[in-house]
Amino acid sequence: EHLYRQGNEAVKPTARTYSLCLQALKESSDPNCIKRAEDLFERCITHCPPSSSPSSSSARRHKNYRHPFVDAANSLAGIYLRRNIENKVTKVLDVFRQIKDLGVQPTIHTYNALLGACSKLPVNSSEESKAYAIHVAITTLTYMQDSGDPYLSPDSVSYNHVLHACHRHIDDGEGRRVAMESVFRRCCTDGYVNKRILATLSKVSGDHLWSILGMDGTRRGGRTRYIDIQDLDPSWSRNATVDTRSTHT
């Protein structure tokens, strides 16, 4: 920015420039990291408004395409995710709403960042914060499922975040199991069950877990056996190994 202000047109910052700076801040131990990141994002909006970023309609519909401005927004959301702050769901939701207000379509990465914020509250979060996180997670997942847009439909990362949110934030045991079972069954229907999903689901009590899976959970001697992805109906994981839209967590 300094060189550009001095008249060097060859070094004009782009949305990609700000995104890389925000990505670097993810690893920062600076206590003022969030303030610095928010300032960078605001400067990105000022100097590189979304309307100035080239994109064609065909590129926008490609499953691996991300609007350059969205990369910066996703990086800021990632910084919130890594920080132990009480209001991270609100902060990520604000970023989410802001890019939509600027006329930019969020990607599967953006939706998953929001779901990730819902699943990763600080340990000492209030009951109100937990309830809000669950509400946002379920509402967002439902929107993704009902959107009809194949590039925004939930994937393994989406379902894993929501399962984690249910496990961590629903204190009532029966309510937690019912919620997790509902999310898992939809994950099976969509074909996105993977090892991470099973690891999260295994945190449910053993007997109920095997009931959800529709399997016998005992071996000889009455010991509960290890669940392997190969034990399950192959259709449950038919899309988990081929989806390339979102490996970002």
C-alpha positions as CSV (number, residue, x, y, z in Angstrom):
1,E,0.0,0.0,0.0
2,H,2.8,2.4,0.9
3,L,4.6,1.8,-2.4
4,Y,1.3,2.2,-4.3
5,R,0.5,5.4,-2.6
6,Q,3.9,6.7,-3.7
7,G,2.9,6.2,-7.3
8,N,4.2,2.7,-8.1
9,E,1.2,1.3,-10.1
10,A,3.0,-2.1,-10.5
11,V,2.4,-3.0,-6.9
12,K,-1.2,-2.1,-6.5
13,P,-2.7,-4.4,-3.8
14,T,-5.4,-6.9,-4.9
15,A,-7.9,-9.0,-3.0
16,R,-5.4,-11.8,-3.3
17,T,-2.7,-9.6,-1.6
18,Y,-5.0,-9.0,1.4
19,S,-6.0,-12.6,1.5
20,L,-2.4,-13.7,1.8
21,C,-1.8,-11.2,4.6
22,L,-4.8,-12.5,6.4
23,Q,-3.7,-16.1,6.0
24,A,-0.3,-15.2,7.5
25,L,-2.1,-13.7,10.5
26,K,-3.8,-17.0,11.2
27,E,-0.5,-18.2,12.8
28,S,0.2,-15.0,14.6
29,S,0.4,-14.9,18.4
30,D,-0.1,-11.1,18.4
31,P,-2.8,-10.3,21.0
32,N,-4.0,-7.6,18.6
33,C,-4.3,-10.1,15.7
34,I,-8.0,-9.9,15.4
35,K,-8.0,-6.0,15.3
36,R,-5.2,-6.1,12.7
37,A,-7.1,-8.7,10.6
38,E,-10.3,-6.7,10.7
39,D,-8.5,-3.5,9.6
40,L,-6.9,-5.5,6.7
41,F,-10.3,-6.7,5.6
42,E,-11.8,-3.3,5.7
43,R,-8.9,-2.0,3.6
44,C,-9.5,-4.8,1.2
45,I,-13.2,-3.7,0.8
46,T,-12.0,-0.1,0.3
47,H,-9.2,-0.7,-2.2
48,C,-10.4,-3.9,-3.9
49,P,-14.2,-3.8,-3.9
50,P,-15.8,-7.0,-5.2
51,S,-17.1,-5.3,-8.4
52,S,-13.5,-4.7,-9.4
53,S,-12.5,-8.4,-9.3
54,P,-12.8,-10.1,-12.7
55,S,-15.1,-13.2,-12.9
56,S,-17.1,-14.8,-15.6
57,S,-20.4,-16.5,-15.1
58,S,-18.9,-19.8,-16.2
59,A,-16.1,-19.5,-13.7
60,R,-18.5,-18.7,-10.9
61,R,-20.3,-21.9,-11.5
62,H,-17.2,-24.1,-11.4
63,K,-17.1,-26.1,-8.2
64,N,-13.5,-25.1,-7.4
65,Y,-14.0,-21.4,-8.2
66,R,-13.7,-18.9,-5.4
67,H,-14.3,-15.1,-6.0
68,P,-11.0,-13.4,-5.1
69,F,-12.7,-11.3,-2.5
70,V,-14.2,-14.4,-0.8
71,D,-10.8,-15.7,-0.2
72,A,-10.0,-12.7,2.0
73,A,-13.4,-13.1,3.8
74,N,-12.7,-16.8,4.4
75,S,-9.3,-16.0,5.7
76,L,-10.7,-13.6,8.2
77,A,-13.3,-16.2,9.3
78,G,-10.5,-18.6,9.8
79,I,-8.8,-16.2,12.1
80,Y,-11.9,-16.0,14.3
81,L,-12.1,-19.8,14.3
82,R,-8.6,-20.2,15.7
83,R,-9.2,-17.7,18.5
84,N,-10.7,-18.4,21.9
85,I,-13.4,-15.7,21.8
86,E,-16.9,-15.9,23.1
87,N,-18.6,-14.1,20.1
88,K,-16.9,-16.0,17.2
89,V,-20.2,-17.1,15.8
90,T,-21.5,-13.6,15.6
91,K,-18.2,-12.4,14.1
92,V,-18.1,-15.0,11.4
93,L,-21.8,-14.4,10.7
94,D,-21.1,-10.7,10.3
95,V,-18.4,-11.5,7.7
96,F,-20.8,-13.9,5.9
97,R,-23.6,-11.2,5.8
98,Q,-21.1,-8.5,4.7
99,I,-19.9,-10.3,1.6
100,K,-23.5,-11.2,0.6
101,D,-24.5,-7.5,1.0
102,L,-21.6,-6.6,-1.3
103,G,-23.1,-8.9,-4.0
104,V,-20.7,-11.8,-3.7
105,Q,-21.9,-15.4,-3.4
106,P,-20.4,-17.2,-0.4
107,T,-18.8,-20.6,-1.2
108,I,-18.9,-23.9,0.5
109,H,-15.8,-22.8,2.3
110,T,-17.6,-19.8,3.7
111,Y,-20.6,-21.8,4.9
112,N,-18.2,-24.4,6.5
113,A,-16.3,-21.6,8.3
114,L,-19.6,-20.5,9.8
115,L,-20.5,-24.1,10.8
116,G,-17.0,-24.4,12.2
117,A,-17.4,-21.4,14.4
118,C,-20.6,-22.9,15.8
119,S,-18.8,-26.1,16.8
120,K,-15.7,-24.5,18.4
121,L,-16.9,-22.2,21.2
122,P,-14.7,-21.6,24.2
123,V,-15.0,-24.2,27.0
124,N,-16.6,-21.6,29.4
125,S,-19.2,-20.4,26.9
126,S,-22.6,-19.4,28.3
127,E,-25.7,-21.5,27.8
128,E,-27.1,-18.6,25.7
129,S,-24.0,-18.7,23.4
130,K,-24.4,-22.5,23.0
131,A,-28.1,-22.3,22.2
132,Y,-27.4,-19.6,19.6
133,A,-24.5,-21.7,18.1
134,I,-26.8,-24.7,17.7
135,H,-29.6,-22.5,16.2
136,V,-27.2,-21.0,13.6
137,A,-25.6,-24.4,12.8
138,I,-28.9,-26.2,12.2
139,T,-30.4,-23.2,10.3
140,T,-27.3,-22.9,8.1
141,L,-27.2,-26.7,7.4
142,T,-30.9,-26.7,6.5
143,Y,-30.4,-23.8,4.1
144,M,-27.5,-25.6,2.4
145,Q,-29.6,-28.8,2.1
146,D,-32.6,-26.9,0.7
147,S,-30.8,-24.4,-1.5
148,G,-30.9,-26.6,-4.6
149,D,-27.4,-25.4,-5.5
150,P,-25.0,-28.3,-6.0
151,Y,-22.0,-26.1,-5.2
152,L,-23.4,-25.2,-1.8
153,S,-24.8,-28.5,-0.6
154,P,-23.3,-29.9,2.6
155,D,-20.3,-32.1,2.5
156,S,-18.4,-34.2,5.0
157,V,-16.8,-31.1,6.6
158,S,-20.3,-29.5,7.0
159,Y,-21.8,-32.5,8.7
160,N,-18.8,-33.1,11.0
161,H,-19.0,-29.5,12.2
162,V,-22.7,-29.8,13.0
163,L,-22.2,-33.1,14.7
164,H,-19.5,-31.6,16.9
165,A,-21.7,-28.6,17.7
166,C,-24.5,-31.0,18.8
167,H,-22.1,-33.1,20.9
168,R,-20.5,-30.1,22.6
169,H,-23.4,-27.7,23.1
170,I,-26.6,-29.8,23.8
171,D,-26.4,-30.8,27.4
172,D,-29.5,-32.9,27.5
173,G,-28.3,-36.5,26.8
174,E,-31.4,-37.7,24.9
175,G,-31.7,-34.4,23.0
176,R,-28.1,-34.6,22.0
177,R,-28.5,-38.2,20.7
178,V,-31.6,-37.4,18.8
179,A,-30.0,-34.3,17.2
180,M,-26.8,-36.2,16.2
181,E,-28.8,-39.1,14.8
182,S,-30.9,-36.8,12.6
183,V,-27.8,-35.1,11.3
184,F,-26.0,-38.4,10.7
185,R,-28.9,-39.9,8.9
186,R,-29.0,-37.0,6.4
187,C,-25.2,-37.3,6.0
188,C,-25.8,-41.0,5.1
189,T,-28.5,-40.1,2.6
190,D,-26.1,-37.5,0.9
191,G,-23.3,-40.0,0.9
192,Y,-20.7,-38.1,2.9
193,V,-19.9,-40.4,5.8
194,N,-16.1,-40.6,6.4
195,K,-13.7,-41.6,9.2
196,R,-14.0,-38.2,10.8
197,I,-17.8,-38.5,10.9
198,L,-17.6,-41.9,12.5
199,A,-15.0,-40.6,15.1
200,T,-17.4,-37.8,16.1
201,L,-20.4,-40.1,16.2
202,S,-18.5,-42.6,18.4
203,K,-18.7,-40.0,21.2
204,V,-22.4,-41.0,21.5
205,S,-23.0,-43.8,24.0
206,G,-22.1,-47.2,22.5
207,D,-25.5,-48.9,22.5
208,H,-27.2,-46.0,20.9
209,L,-24.4,-45.6,18.3
210,W,-24.9,-49.2,17.1
211,S,-28.6,-48.6,16.9
212,I,-28.1,-45.6,14.7
213,L,-25.8,-47.6,12.5
214,G,-28.2,-50.5,12.4
215,M,-25.5,-53.0,13.3
216,D,-24.5,-55.4,16.1
217,G,-21.9,-53.8,18.2
218,T,-20.5,-56.8,20.1
219,R,-17.8,-59.3,19.5
220,R,-17.1,-62.5,21.2
221,G,-16.8,-61.9,25.0
222,G,-19.2,-59.0,24.8
223,R,-16.6,-56.4,23.9
224,T,-17.7,-53.5,21.7
225,R,-15.9,-53.7,18.3
226,Y,-14.1,-51.0,16.4
227,I,-16.2,-49.3,13.7
228,D,-14.6,-49.2,10.3
229,I,-15.9,-47.3,7.3
230,Q,-15.8,-50.6,5.4
231,D,-18.4,-52.0,7.8
232,L,-21.1,-49.6,6.6
233,D,-23.3,-49.4,3.5
234,P,-21.1,-48.2,0.7
235,S,-23.7,-45.7,-0.4
236,W,-23.2,-43.8,2.8
237,S,-19.7,-42.7,1.8
238,R,-20.2,-42.7,-2.0
239,N,-19.4,-38.9,-2.2
240,A,-17.0,-38.6,0.6
241,T,-13.9,-39.6,-1.3
242,V,-14.7,-37.8,-4.6
243,D,-15.9,-34.4,-3.4
244,T,-13.2,-31.7,-4.0
245,R,-15.1,-28.6,-3.0
246,S,-14.1,-28.3,0.6
247,T,-11.1,-29.7,2.5
248,H,-10.9,-26.5,4.6
249,T,-11.9,-26.9,8.2
